[in-house]
Amino acid sequence: MMKSNLDDNMLTVREVSQILHVHSNTLRRWSDLGIIKAYRIGPRGDRRFKHEDINVLLMEESKGFVTNPNESTEIDKVTQYAMSR
């Protein structure tokens, strides 16, 4: 089965769970509650997530996270926060 370009840019529940360091059921619950946007694909309705949505969630969560703005970019901040969890 061939994946579409949209699927190539989307993350699975497992991938996002590892990035956010939460259990997959927690991620599913957050999706159901609207905390994070999930996109349903395929006949089974599997959840997929956009990289941008994950970054927004991380940025909202990391408000107040102290970094030196002269030394890091926004992506560096997200990566640093995710790695600290």
TAJO-V118497 format. One record per pair of residues at least 12 apart in sequence whose C-alpha atoms are under 10 Angstrom apart, sorted by the first residue. I is the first residue (numbers start at 1). J is the second residue. D is the distance in Angstrom with one decimal. If there is no record, write none. Layout:
# TAJO-V118497
I & J & D
I & J & D
This chain:
# TAJO-V118497
6 & 41 & 10.0
6 & 48 & 9.9
6 & 50 & 9.4
7 & 41 & 8.6
7 & 48 & 8.0
7 & 49 & 9.5
7 & 50 & 9.5
9 & 48 & 9.4
9 & 49 & 8.7
9 & 50 & 6.9
9 & 51 & 7.5
10 & 38 & 9.8
10 & 39 & 8.9
10 & 47 & 9.4
10 & 48 & 5.7
10 & 49 & 5.3
10 & 50 & 5.0
10 & 51 & 6.7
10 & 52 & 9.7
11 & 38 & 9.7
11 & 47 & 8.7
11 & 48 & 5.4
11 & 49 & 5.0
11 & 50 & 6.2
11 & 51 & 7.0
11 & 54 & 9.3
12 & 24 & 9.9
12 & 38 & 9.7
12 & 46 & 8.4
12 & 47 & 6.7
12 & 48 & 5.0
12 & 49 & 6.5
12 & 50 & 9.2
13 & 25 & 9.0
13 & 27 & 7.2
13 & 28 & 7.7
13 & 38 & 9.2
13 & 46 & 8.7
13 & 47 & 6.6
13 & 48 & 6.6
13 & 49 & 7.6
14 & 27 & 9.2
14 & 48 & 9.8
15 & 48 & 9.6
15 & 49 & 9.3
16 & 48 & 9.0
16 & 49 & 7.6
16 & 50 & 9.5
16 & 51 & 9.0
16 & 54 & 7.7
18 & 82 & 9.6
19 & 54 & 8.8
19 & 58 & 9.8
19 & 79 & 9.3
19 & 82 & 6.5
19 & 83 & 8.3
19 & 85 & 9.1
20 & 54 & 8.5
20 & 57 & 9.5
20 & 58 & 8.2
20 & 81 & 9.6
20 & 82 & 6.4
20 & 83 & 9.0
20 & 85 & 7.6
21 & 82 & 8.0
21 & 83 & 9.2
21 & 84 & 9.9
21 & 85 & 6.6
22 & 85 & 9.6
28 & 47 & 8.3
31 & 47 & 8.8
31 & 49 & 9.6
35 & 57 & 8.3
36 & 49 & 8.4
36 & 50 & 9.8
36 & 53 & 7.0
36 & 54 & 7.6
36 & 56 & 9.2
36 & 57 & 7.2
37 & 49 & 6.8
37 & 50 & 8.1
37 & 53 & 6.8
37 & 54 & 8.7
37 & 57 & 9.7
38 & 50 & 7.9
38 & 53 & 8.9
54 & 78 & 9.6
55 & 74 & 9.5
55 & 75 & 8.3
55 & 78 & 6.8
55 & 79 & 9.3
55 & 82 & 9.9
56 & 78 & 9.1
57 & 78 & 9.6
58 & 77 & 9.2
58 & 78 & 6.2
58 & 79 & 9.0
58 & 81 & 7.6
58 & 82 & 7.5
59 & 74 & 8.5
59 & 75 & 9.5
59 & 77 & 8.2
59 & 78 & 6.5
59 & 81 & 8.8
61 & 78 & 9.7
61 & 81 & 9.0
62 & 77 & 8.4
62 & 78 & 7.8
62 & 80 & 9.9
62 & 81 & 6.8
62 & 82 & 9.2
65 & 77 & 8.5
65 & 78 & 9.9
65 & 80 & 9.8
65 & 81 & 7.9
66 & 81 & 10.0
67 & 80 & 9.2
67 & 81 & 9.9
